[in-house]
């Protein structure tokens, strides 16, 4: 289906106008405090209509160009850039809305480690993935950004590099331009590992398409020394990024060596099997990880595997958690599609693609040996992920579960191959072309709304506000060391780390939940259903933090749980056993006097 240059330019212009309109509407609706949902608070539904329409039109153009047999121009790059622009708008959403930062758990801890690196000039001795923090600290110093701003822009920077790396990977594997265009389109929509929540395992996953492309380049005949050198540098760097990145790289190298040996046997070739890459990675990993508890975990995994001490399936725990928010039956399927709908569509296409790639390879098509690498990795990574649900984690369940970040990456190539070959088999029928475009558009639309936690999928918005930082600074600097603090869902240790640095939080925490113990829980409804005052429920006097996040959590995202209602917070104002010591409009610090403790002295 060939579009005339005039129609192509007209559709591109329209898509760009729609995406730009969405950008302007988002930028003109800045946050004024904590927002219940990043998608709906202060934003018109037209924002998402424009953005999806702009991205959808770009995808339609890309699919049309990919399936055009006579296509010899590079005009498809224009629609690719517009699609990448739309994805970047989604990934920059917290920054565009004026958030201080995004991520109430791991991101705050990483912020503290970055602040420590900036102030101390080196990373902490307990930090076993320092590249993230050293790179962020260097970026902050060079560009002149604050650590909070670096955290806000770090994921979009890596995500943008991921989109262009997907193109590089497609060019390294496919010979037909149409296959490259389809793979590039799939790589440009914000599926996993793109995420709004920063974690140490996300960034190396976003680098994986580049790593995979470099590996393919080094394995091809007539390889360039520059590709080999760059790949070796990444191998040396990988252990300092994250243990999961090291594990994924080791598996990738082993699979590539096995495929190389099979291809040599099948086609009678002598393509090299460079075991030196695996040696470099194993050597650097051993030298680094033996200094940390990660090494002990690896030994424990080997022992449990040898003794077949499998572990437990997380499914019962997941069902228990879903039961708390009253999600059951078909609602579980709906929730799964809300959270991973785009990845599910991509995965189904990839499964078809894997079957086709294997069939072509076994039929003697030599060019399929490079496409066999991501297809084989899809099988291996998916098997590891499903082993987690089957209770075959052997002590590394958390690592197994995070392979979900890598599955959509390696699914790009077989999914693109499936689309190209199936539609090509039926003569590039217009109906099939439209269907292919619709599948990718639906995948892109679903990926937009699963990038950030929201009540849409029974999760609270993970926005961090300036009021919360100001309140945390007050309680840490003004509280009496003799008393501890408690909270509903605003972890003081994490916030203290984000405000003052991770080292300060470790040394000066008044959070009884630090570092791994459970904090003192505030009873449901402040226990007003059983007692007249809150102080009657506290065994000892202490501080109680309440943020706007805490007040809204059980009224929106977790309304079905019913732990707190608006009237519960209203009763605090009349409670004689508590005193409000600090407020800034969105963050309160109360002191709860236990009725079982001694009468407070005047000095207290």
C-alpha positions in Angstrom: 0.0 0.0 0.0 1.9 2.9 -1.4 1.1 6.4 -0.2 1.8 9.4 -2.4 4.4 11.9 -1.2 1.7 14.5 -0.7 -0.5 12.2 1.5 2.5 11.0 3.4 3.6 14.6 4.2 0.1 15.6 5.1 -0.4 12.7 7.6 3.1 13.3 9.1 2.2 17.0 9.6 -1.1 16.1 11.2 0.6 13.6 13.6 3.2 16.1 14.6 0.5 18.8 15.3 -1.5 16.3 17.4 1.5 15.2 19.4 2.7 18.8 19.9 -0.8 19.9 21.0 -0.7 17.1 23.6 2.7 18.4 24.8 1.5 22.0 25.1 -1.7 20.9 27.0 0.4 18.9 29.5 3.0 21.7 30.0 0.1 24.2 30.6 -1.3 22.1 33.5 1.5 22.0 36.1 1.0 20.4 39.4 0.1 22.4 42.5 0.6 19.5 45.0 0.0 15.8 45.2 -2.1 14.4 42.4 -4.3 11.4 42.7 -3.5 10.3 39.1 -0.7 11.6 36.8 -3.1 10.9 33.8 -6.3 12.7 34.8 -5.6 15.4 37.4 -5.7 18.8 35.7 -5.5 17.1 32.3 -8.2 16.9 29.7 -9.0 13.6 28.1 -8.2 15.3 24.8 -4.5 15.1 25.7 -4.6 11.3 25.4 -6.8 11.4 22.3 -4.3 13.7 20.6 -1.3 11.8 21.7 -2.6 8.3 20.8 -3.9 9.7 17.4 -0.5 11.2 16.7 1.4 8.0 17.6 -1.2 5.9 15.8 -0.9 7.9 12.6 2.9 7.5 12.7 2.6 3.8 13.3 0.2 3.5 10.3 2.8 5.3 8.1 5.6 3.1 9.3 3.7 -0.2 8.7 2.7 1.1 5.3 6.3 1.9 4.4 7.5 -1.4 5.8 5.2 -3.4 3.6 5.8 -1.5 0.5 8.0 -3.7 -1.8 9.1 -0.8 -3.9 10.2 1.3 -1.0 13.7 2.7 -1.6 13.4 6.1 0.2 14.1 6.9 3.8 11.0 9.0 4.3 9.8 6.5 6.9 12.4 8.0 9.3 10.2 11.1 9.5 7.3 9.1 10.9 9.7 7.2 13.2 10.9 10.5 14.7 7.3 11.6 15.3 6.5 8.3 17.0 9.7 8.6 19.1 8.6 12.2 20.0 5.2 10.9 21.2 6.8 8.2 23.3 9.2 10.7 24.8 6.3 12.9 25.8 4.9 10.0 27.8 8.3 9.3 29.4 8.8 12.9 30.3 5.3 13.3 31.9 6.4 13.9 35.5 8.9 16.5 34.3 6.4 18.2 32.1 3.9 18.4 34.9 6.5 20.0 37.2 6.9 17.1 39.7 9.9 17.4 42.1 10.6 13.7 41.3 8.8 10.5 40.7 9.1 7.3 42.7 8.4 7.0 46.5 10.6 3.9 47.1 13.8 2.9 45.2 14.1 6.3 43.5 14.4 8.1 46.8 17.2 5.7 47.9 19.0 6.3 44.7 18.6 10.0 45.1 20.3 9.7 48.5 23.2 7.7 47.0 23.7 10.3 44.3 23.7 13.1 46.9 26.3 11.1 48.9 28.5 10.7 45.7 28.3 14.4 45.0 29.1 15.5 48.5 31.7 12.9 49.4 33.4 12.6 46.0 33.1 8.8 45.9 30.4 6.1 46.2 29.7 4.2 49.5 31.5 1.0 50.2 28.2 -0.9 50.5 27.1 0.2 47.0 27.4 -2.8 44.6 25.9 -1.0 41.5 27.7 2.4 41.6 27.6 3.2 37.9 24.1 4.7 38.1 25.1 7.0 41.0 28.5 8.0 39.6 27.1 8.7 36.2 24.2 10.8 37.7 26.6 12.7 40.0 28.8 13.5 37.0 25.8 14.6 35.0 24.7 16.9 37.8 28.1 18.5 38.1 28.6 18.9 34.3 25.2 20.2 33.4 24.5 22.1 36.6 21.3 20.2 37.5 20.2 19.3 41.0 20.2 15.6 42.0 16.4 15.7 42.0 16.4 17.0 38.4 18.9 14.3 37.3 16.6 11.6 38.7 13.7 13.1 36.9 15.4 13.1 33.5 17.6 10.0 33.8 15.1 7.4 32.6 13.9 9.4 29.6 17.5 9.9 28.5 18.2 6.1 28.6 14.8 5.4 27.1 15.5 7.6 24.1 18.8 5.8 23.6 16.9 2.5 23.8 14.6 3.6 20.9 17.6 4.3 18.6 19.4 1.2 19.8 16.4 -0.8 18.7 16.9 0.5 15.2 20.6 -0.4 15.4 19.7 -3.9 16.5 17.2 -4.3 13.7 19.8 -3.1 11.1 22.3 -5.6 12.6 20.0 -8.6 12.2 17.6 -8.0 9.3 18.6 -7.6 5.6 15.2 -6.4 4.3 14.3 -2.8 4.9 10.7 -3.6 5.7 11.7 -5.9 8.6 13.9 -3.1 9.9 11.1 -0.6 9.8 8.7 -2.9 11.6 11.2 -3.7 14.3 12.0 0.0 14.7 8.3 0.8 15.1 7.9 -1.9 17.8 11.1 -0.6 19.6 9.8 3.0 19.6 6.6 2.3 21.6 7.0 2.6 25.4 6.7 -1.1 26.5 8.9 -2.5 29.2 11.7 -1.9 30.2 10.5 1.7 29.8 9.1 2.7 33.2 8.2 5.8 35.1 9.8 4.3 38.3 13.6 4.4 38.5 15.3 1.3 39.7 18.9 0.0 39.4 17.7 -2.9 37.2 15.9 -0.7 34.6 18.9 1.3 33.3 21.0 -1.7 32.2 17.8 -3.3 30.7 17.4 -0.1 28.6 21.0 -0.6 27.3 20.4 -4.2 26.3 19.4 -3.6 22.7 22.7 -1.9 22.2 24.6 -4.7 23.8 22.7 -7.3 21.7 23.5 -5.3 18.5 27.2 -5.1 19.4 27.3 -8.8 20.1 25.8 -9.6 16.7 28.3 -7.3 15.0 31.2 -9.0 16.7 29.9 -12.5 15.7 29.4 -11.6 12.0 32.2 -12.3 9.5 34.3 -9.3 8.6 33.7 -7.7 12.0 35.1 -4.4 12.9 37.6 -4.1 15.7 35.8 -1.0 17.0 32.6 -3.0 17.6 34.6 -5.7 19.5 36.4 -3.1 21.6 33.1 -1.3 22.5 31.5 -4.7 23.4 34.4 -5.6 25.7 34.1 -2.2 27.4 30.4 -2.9 28.1 31.3 -6.4 29.5 33.8 -4.8 31.9 31.2 -2.2 32.9 28.2 -4.6 33.3 29.0 -6.0 36.8 29.0 -2.4 38.2 25.6 -1.7 36.7 23.5 -4.5 38.4 23.8 -8.2 39.1 20.8 -8.9 36.9 22.5 -7.2 33.9 25.5 -9.5 34.5 23.2 -12.6 34.7 21.4 -11.6 31.5 24.7 -11.0 29.7 26.1 -14.3 30.7 23.0 -16.1 29.5 23.2 -14.2 26.2 26.8 -15.2 25.6 26.2 -18.8 26.4 23.2 -18.9 24.1 25.1 -17.2 21.3 28.0 -19.7 21.6 25.6 -22.6 21.4 23.8 -21.1 18.4 27.2 -20.5 16.7 28.3 -24.1 17.2 24.9 -25.4 15.9 25.2 -23.1 12.8 28.7 -24.2 12.1 27.6 -27.8 12.3 24.5 -27.3 10.1 26.0 -25.1 7.4 29.6 -26.5 7.5 31.0 -23.1 8.3 33.8 -22.1 10.7 32.4 -19.0 12.3 34.4 -18.2 15.5 33.0 -18.9 19.0 34.8 -16.2 21.1 34.8 -17.6 24.6 37.1 -14.8 25.7 34.1 -12.6 26.1 32.6 -14.9 28.7 36.0 -15.1 30.4 36.2 -11.3 30.7 32.7 -11.0 32.1 33.2 -13.9 34.6 36.6 -12.5 35.8 35.3 -8.9 36.4 32.1 -10.2 38.0 34.0 -12.5 40.4 36.4 -9.8 41.5 33.6 -7.4 42.2 30.8 -9.4 43.6 32.9 -11.4 46.1 33.0 -8.2 48.1 29.3 -8.2 48.7 26.4 -10.4 49.9 25.5 -11.0 46.2 28.3 -13.6 46.2 26.7 -15.4 49.1 23.4 -15.4 47.4 25.0 -17.0 44.3 26.5 -19.8 46.4 23.2 -20.3 48.2 21.4 -20.6 44.8 23.9 -23.2 43.6 23.5 -25.3 46.8 19.7 -25.1 46.6 19.8 -26.0 42.9 22.0 -29.0 43.7 19.7 -30.2 46.5 16.6 -29.2 44.5 15.4 -26.9 47.2 13.0 -25.1 44.8 11.4 -22.3 46.8 7.8 -21.3 46.8 5.5 -19.9 44.1 4.4 -16.2 44.5 1.0 -16.9 43.2 -0.7 -17.5 46.6 0.8 -14.2 47.9 -0.3 -12.4 44.8 -3.8 -13.7 45.2 -3.8 -12.6 48.8 -2.8 -9.1 47.8 -5.5 -9.0 45.1 -8.0 -10.2 47.7 -7.2 -7.2 49.8 -8.3 -4.8 47.1 -11.3 -7.1 46.2 -10.0 -8.0 42.8 -11.1 -11.5 41.7 -12.3 -13.5 38.7 -12.4 -11.7 35.4 -11.1 -8.6 37.2 -7.8 -10.3 37.5 -7.6 -10.8 33.8 -8.6 -7.2 33.2 -6.0 -5.9 35.6 -3.3 -8.1 34.0 -4.2 -6.6 30.6 -4.2 -3.0 32.1 -0.7 -3.6 33.4 0.9 -5.7 30.6 -1.5 -5.4 27.7 1.0 -4.0 25.2 3.6 -6.6 26.3 1.0 -9.4 25.9 0.2 -8.4 22.3 3.9 -8.1 21.5 4.6 -11.5 23.1 1.9 -13.3 21.1 3.3 -11.9 17.9 6.8 -12.9 19.1 5.8 -16.5 19.7 4.6 -16.7 16.1 7.8 -15.1 15.0 9.9 -17.6 17.0 8.2 -20.5 15.2 8.8 -18.9 11.8 12.4 -18.1 12.6 13.2 -21.6 13.7 11.4 -23.1 10.7 13.4 -20.9 8.3 16.7 -21.7 10.1 16.1 -25.4 10.0 15.2 -25.1 6.4 18.7 -23.9 5.5 18.4 -20.1 5.5 21.8 -18.9 6.7 20.6 -15.4 7.3 18.3 -16.6 10.1 21.2 -17.5 12.3 21.4 -14.0 13.7 17.7 -13.8 14.1 17.9 -17.0 16.1 19.7 -15.2 18.9 16.9 -12.9 20.1 14.4 -15.7 19.4 16.3 -18.2 21.5 16.8 -15.5 24.2 13.0 -15.0 24.2 12.5 -18.7 25.0 15.2 -18.7 27.8 14.2 -15.4 29.4 10.5 -16.3 29.3 11.3 -19.7 30.8 13.2 -18.1 33.7 10.3 -15.7 34.3 7.7 -18.5 34.4 10.0 -20.5 36.6 9.5 -17.8 39.1 5.8 -18.3 39.1 6.3 -22.1 39.2 8.3 -21.8 42.5 11.6 -22.8 40.8 13.5 -19.7 42.0 15.9 -21.6 44.3 16.4 -18.5 46.4 16.7 -16.0 43.5 13.0 -15.4 43.1 13.4 -11.6 43.0 16.1 -11.9 40.2 13.9 -14.3 38.2 10.9 -12.0 38.4 12.9 -9.1 37.0 13.6 -10.9 33.7 10.2 -9.5 32.7 12.2 -6.4 31.8 14.2 -8.3 29.2 11.4 -10.4 27.6 9.8 -7.5 25.6 13.3 -6.5 24.3 14.1 -9.8 22.7 10.5 -10.0 21.5 11.0 -7.1 19.1 12.8 -9.0 16.4 10.6 -12.1 16.2 7.5 -10.0 16.4 8.6 -7.8 13.5 9.5 -10.9 11.5 6.1 -12.5 12.1 4.2 -9.3 11.0 6.4 -9.0 7.9 6.1 -12.6 6.8 2.5 -13.2 7.6 1.3 -10.1 5.7 3.8 -10.7 2.9 2.4 -14.2 2.4 -1.0 -12.8 1.5 0.3 -10.3 -0.9 0.4 -7.2 1.4 -3.3 -7.1 1.6 -4.7 -3.8 2.7 -6.8 -5.3 5.4 -3.9 -7.2 6.9 -1.7 -4.1 6.7 -4.4 -2.2 8.6 -4.7 -5.0 11.1 -1.0 -5.0 11.8 -1.0 -1.2 12.3 -4.0 -1.5 14.7 -2.2 -4.2 16.8 0.8 -1.9 17.2 -1.4 1.1 18.0 -3.3 -0.8 20.6 -0.1 -2.0 22.1 1.2 1.6 22.2 -2.0 2.9 23.7 -2.0 0.3 26.5 1.7 1.0 27.2 1.0 4.7 27.7 -1.4 3.9 30.6 0.7 1.3 32.3 3.9 3.4 32.5 2.9 5.1 35.8 1.1 3.7 38.8 -2.5 5.1 39.0 -5.9 4.2 40.4 -6.7 2.9 36.8 -4.7 -0.2 37.8 -5.4 0.0 41.6 -2.0 1.7 42.4 -1.4 5.1 43.9 0.4 7.8 41.9 4.1 7.7 43.0 4.6 11.4 42.9 7.1 12.9 45.4 6.1 16.5 46.4 8.1 19.5 47.7 5.8 19.6 50.7 6.8 16.1 51.7 10.5 17.0 51.4 9.9 20.1 53.5 8.1 18.1 56.2 10.7 15.4 56.2 13.4 18.0 56.7 11.5 19.4 59.6 10.9 16.2 61.5 14.5 15.0 61.0 16.0 18.3 62.2 13.5 19.2 64.9 12.4 15.9 66.5 13.6 14.7 69.9 15.8 11.6 69.5 14.1 9.8 72.4 10.9 9.4 70.3 10.3 7.3 67.2 8.1 8.2 64.3 5.4 6.2 62.5 3.5 6.8 59.3 0.8 5.2 57.0 2.6 5.0 53.6 5.2 7.7 53.5 8.4 5.8 54.7 10.5 8.2 56.7 13.8 6.3 56.0 13.3 6.6 52.3 12.4 10.3 52.5 15.3 11.0 54.9 17.6 9.4 52.4 16.2 11.5 49.5 16.5 14.8 51.5 19.7 14.4 53.4 21.5 11.5 51.7 21.6 7.7 52.2 24.5 7.8 54.7 22.8 10.4 56.9 19.6 8.3 56.8 21.5 5.2 57.9 23.3 7.0 60.8 20.5 9.2 62.1 17.2 7.3 61.4 14.3 7.8 63.8 12.3 5.4 61.6 11.7 2.1 63.5 11.2 0.5 60.1 14.9 1.0 59.3 16.5 -0.8 57.7 14.4 -4.0 57.2 12.2 -4.2 60.3 8.5 -3.5 60.0 7.6 0.0 61.2 5.0 0.6 63.9 1.7 0.4 62.1 -1.0 3.0 62.6 -4.2 1.0 63.3 -7.0 1.1 60.8 -9.3 4.1 61.1 -6.9 5.2 63.9 -8.7 2.6 66.0 -11.6 5.1 66.7 -14.0 2.2 66.3 -12.6 0.7 69.5 -11.3 3.7 71.5 -12.3 7.4 71.9 -8.7 8.6 71.3 -5.7 7.5 69.3 -3.4 7.7 72.3 -5.2 4.7 73.8 -3.9 2.6 70.9 -0.2 3.6 71.2 2.0 1.7 73.6 4.4 4.6 73.7 4.4 8.3 72.8 5.9 9.3 69.5 5.6 11.2 66.2 3.1 10.5 63.5 3.6 11.7 59.9 0.6 12.3 57.6 1.0 13.4 54.0 -1.6 14.2 51.4 -0.6 10.9 49.8 -1.7 9.1 53.0 -5.0 10.9 53.2 -5.9 10.1 49.6 -4.5 6.6 49.3 -7.5 4.7 50.7 -10.0 7.1 49.2 -9.0 6.4 45.6 -6.4 3.8 44.6 -7.1 1.5 47.5 -10.6 2.5 48.3 -11.8 -1.1 48.3 -9.4 -1.9 51.2 -11.2 0.7 53.4 -8.5 1.2 56.0 -9.1 4.9 56.4 -12.0 7.3 55.5 -12.1 11.1 55.3 -14.0 11.2 58.6 -11.2 9.4 60.3 -8.8 12.2 59.5 -11.4 14.7 60.5 -11.6 13.1 64.0 -7.8 13.7 64.5 -8.6 17.5 64.8 -10.6 16.9 67.9 -8.4 14.2 69.5 -7.1 15.4 72.9 -4.2 12.9 72.9 -2.4 14.3 69.8 -0.8 17.7 69.1 0.0 19.0 65.6 3.6 20.2 65.7 4.1 21.0 62.0 2.0 21.5 58.9 2.6 23.0 55.4 -0.7 22.2 53.9 0.1 18.8 52.5 2.3 17.3 55.3 1.5 17.2 59.0 3.6 16.0 61.9 1.6 15.1 65.0 2.8 14.0 68.4 0.7 11.2 69.9 0.7 11.0 73.7 0.2 7.5 74.8 -2.3 7.3 77.6 -0.3 4.5 79.1 2.9 6.6 79.4 3.8 9.0 82.2 2.3 12.5 82.2 4.5 14.7 80.0 6.7 17.2 81.8 6.7 20.9 80.9 10.1 20.6 79.3 8.7 18.0 76.9 
